[in-house]
Amino acid sequence: MCQPLIFSDESEAASKGLVFSEVHPKEEAFIIGNVSSSAIDLKGCEITDGKGSLTFVGSLVLQPGCTITVSDGEFDHDGVCILFSDPLLEKRKNFILADSGDELLLYSNGLADSVCWGKSKGTEGWYGDPAVCSSGNYLLRIGERDTDRPADWIETKRGWSTLSVPSEGFDALVSPFSFPESEGIPLLAEILSAGRSIDASIYLLTSPDLVSAMCQTAKNGVKIRVLAEGTPLGTDISTEIGLLKTLSDAGAEVRLINPEGCSDYRFLYLHSKYIVIDGKTTIVTSENWTKSNLGDGGNRGWGIVASSAELAGYFEGVFENDFSLEYGDVVPFREAYPNAKTVTNFSVNEVPEYIKKEVRAKVFPVFSPDDSFSALRTFIRSAEVRVYAEQMDLGSTMADSAGDTPIGWLADAAEYGVDVRFILDTSQSNGETHQNFVNQISNATFVKAIGVSGTEKFDLIHNKGVIADDKVWVGSVNWTANSLLRNREAALIVDSPYVAEYFASLFKEDFGNNLYTAEEEGLEITAVRVSTHAGPMMMLSVNGPNDSEYEWDTGDGIVRRTSDNHILLKLPAPGAYTASVRISGTDLSCTFDYCVDGEENRLLALLVNDYTLSALIILVVGILVAVIHRRDPPQRSINQTRYR
């Protein structure tokens, strides 16, 4: 089979000659390619796995740029294939490719090429760790040069796309938004603006408003295609089935991937959350399109609207691949649920006015299982100033701070002096495990890691976002082995100071007050005189975290402890006092002097001492609550589009 296997480096191609281009351990097959500019007779070439061997004993000429498949039996292939039992081959000993890990060596006038994978201990002519190849998958050469390293290969399987992050990216107009603040309005507004086509790839769709918006556009002649996960993990999809039936009845072409009973699947889960509108607008979110996320409430998540025909075309290529029926893991919705009932009794809210703020940026698409692992590694390692990561999930295999893992990459960045902050959700059933991960990261690295179990603003952190300097990663990719290596996931890297600051301000709000911020900013005490029916009292508050234990000394020599950052005491007798507070188990403390005026029973500051951790007295009557609103960064060169 002729393929473009000529190496870009002609001098290397001349010296190389033959290389492996694919290795299929499960099918006991491999493909050899001629990357030179001359024909090569395979007679005398030997292939060995270190135990057995196959040797070409007859003449077989391989033309430049062409390949030949060598297989032990039936194998789905194109072009020329020769079996192990063919008279042209002499088989010696036990030649079997192990799924769990093995090696292949190709000899043609000496060692021509080698490759090893899985649990292999390495082999002659190979450098570095074995290539990654899970059971049932195969190895595909992707490098333009043969370096005899894992970077030459990608793990794939039939039906996977084999994409890599485009080095130049795409120029786009981008608009960031967040959940729950946006209530999904940017997504709904863009759907309602569609004039030609909508293609959506989604893990979970239970929003009546979104389905209603799609049905409205379908009535206007918009072609709609939806690919949804057929068996979301631990989820009752009865509501989703009714909504997808409603979409189907409205004229949308709805398909399910991994339907109930499917055993031969390409992706463990279709976990992506993206939509392409009119071949020019792409929306990527970390959030599923559920009733809560596209309404009042929901999770913490991020989203990007990107306008670029080139980017949309890139996503369309992935969608077409995944939407295809030829691989046996995708079925039409009506075939999977022939008796589903249309939802008719849901109420639809009118989409509020939406003002889209756009800024020009470079965007880079990322997909799992194609390249998200290597792309995330490169993304984090590119940071010189800051890395902020906010994650819903962290798998045990990705939590090793000393390994080739996301946490390892964070730890390395922090070691080099980058400001690295990490938020991990602890609100779900795995909350204790996640908190243990946070503790390990905090104790073993310079990463500033915290666990968050929901806030007044959102139920849980469902985000999978990362900020590296002025770049942002937004998408569906959790930090688990399945998400990075086995699921279909989608993300966007956006290179824009504006977008980075937009999400950084949200991240800092979620990061909140904790021991790290107390160390950075210093402690400040606020003293407030409170009038009560029992007489005047004094409220001391400190700007430290609420979930710490505090040791207070108000000047009377008695140490009092509280489990939060304030204490209410009877106003002391007239006189001068020195008060102090310390966060238990730390060196963080502050102190200040104050006095009580006997004539008017007033609380007065005598002196604000000049300590490293400053002290502050604020004289007020009653309790004051300050609400600090986040401010958007300066808006320069921003286009605004108003929708209704």
Steps between C-alpha positions, in 0.01 A plus 500: 500500500656829395496771766690829546774343713795686349672679788527878485874469559636347177841421649338304779268320256799389295664346806182353643335300226247279683297589811195370684200725430231316700499228767179308584570270798141375533480398133858364490583736218741776410569722198840572352561810288775601258592861588795520264500628142601163355330162465603240761491121465381351829682171442721437800316747728432361849233608751531376857315551828800382702368144520400393150564644156365539148747511209428582136654208309358600161528816296237771559572854380352792697482824302587841656223637720312167504412259779432130550287342773624185673232312694434167672143478367198703398570870534305800374753666275550675170757405241751214507488256792719196559422234762744351748438166324587631152786311326682833462540504880687264727365496856727392783400421858210674672431832326200655687439871568390548861215742562638598839839595360764376260761614251564474127835529325553523124836395355599592144878519459513563873238640737263714292229580757364401841197575711381387841178559695309436818688303765805444285834556672642658186698365211799558274491833319216642712535801733282599794183341632295257289222649288155498661261246349199376697353158444298486177660813352783533253803721436512743210816684395449877499850643501653650186835376629589166653643574845438151645311660787136502621446836328510319164178315579140556603265247656182465298229261385265467206259793504720733704613823345876551522526874538767713655480858621562723194824686567375833360150479643207691351414869508162550665273743676444352844257572780542340846210417733455309823258278684288556701519878439403484132217247552605365160353803320796535257443142384124549461539834321748360248270205426206734438717705262577195280401537135633188330632216715561376855721204593521410868706238683383468861534264794173597670212714370210561741430872448146567371603854408783378277281239332230764447757735342613225262141414410434865417799514267397169340165655411694774320669241280826462694658155458568354845710197590554383858733226623439407864656245734270197520587388853617789721660362815257461792239726343125453450455607138121467485462879480770523234332228291177702492682819403700326227174355365360855493804613303469206263131575440596861419719376216840471667718201417578353841742212556631322808854375544564206735132406524382242753646160412786636287818300561728610216546869575757752383488728804435400858261798516410785272559766766542804274281813526528702179279639228578638154257754351479599132853373436649808665425507874629241746395485865691284747395458864610309806132461596237260378191663356271420791196676640695629800806619306281681246284660765507628855772315686745239376871435522817699465610473141651695212400548136635655179321629191747510210424643154730352235406306187833314511454395862139397433620290207751325725226411748269395217759248386501340845121506516464327162740228615316441827150530349570228240304173511779292346673401824205323662487708818261772374128444438212730399301610803174363358662159463622497860170630644219428252231548765633816666244767582526865406523748786209742476447624854814703569502876533753707305651821630560791266870556438604830662698761311860393450787736420794311354841653562757379249875532477740370235712206607688196380312179579625141496261201497578199719334158499518181702617242446698652211734742674358645823759333725801635310326833433427552871860417587630755250242757610594483869873486432477816290411712804757744636293705746184319608298181466148490646317167466142433614392138470196286571687168500850365553575135437748313716727432202512872419566618858864393534693819563828340392374339178410594143155614615305828521591531868862422419500777238350742754760399757783557252366846411470595867854373560622742232333794676171517307200602713301174487154475657273198487133464594346152521133428563431314827120515500422156356533140618872506424545813710712330766731352236529838330580673830773242560641585156493870591683432826764291324554767235526774763748302712717363218518795258499879478156489336239700692224239506157523662180296501164673448165345586257738336432863587205735522538560124517144367430142601828342401810564293438327169767704325801358315669836438865602506668840465866515398626859488279665233358176359189312611394137462119457488323171437377162618830328586515376860836409648441124485655230283166426332434865418848568364559170321173315430200734483400735221563842653530848354679812621622836374822677588449877470803730489363834626589720800137618516356149512769387744418785740127438464539143624782583744271736688242221533770258611620738771145535632471122519846473658376738770668565835726221623839444659674575172332839457555575870872440453509718190285790615557498876235499771294806584275534805176692498360617834133593518299635794163328515204627699295219653227470767774376735704811443787596268707215359800467269518291181851412387532362147804395299522463123615139515325183382173401667595135536803551726539509878603831654668591828392840636651714773306822547745645749373343821747209488235239423542299179170416336450268203242516225430278198440800276656837437316720752425523869239700699603627843373732768656844461779518757535763771645837405868483430768414247537147363702293255310234307636222277381206296678196359385229261555180697782280373661781300722804551234730355402765752440870544469737792381854571445748784165655590336678790152539646397856589330489838296819456305395187584131506659537156741261326804694375817405315821601675747368247521281194827315554743460211513120484555284194141388546320831549215579740205728433232655720178619337276707723135439421175448685322176408625232267610596148502250216711583197404347169773524241379463145732361235595753236553406142849574364539795263315441177714595205422421137183323605206448270155490657209313347155529651258207480144454611 
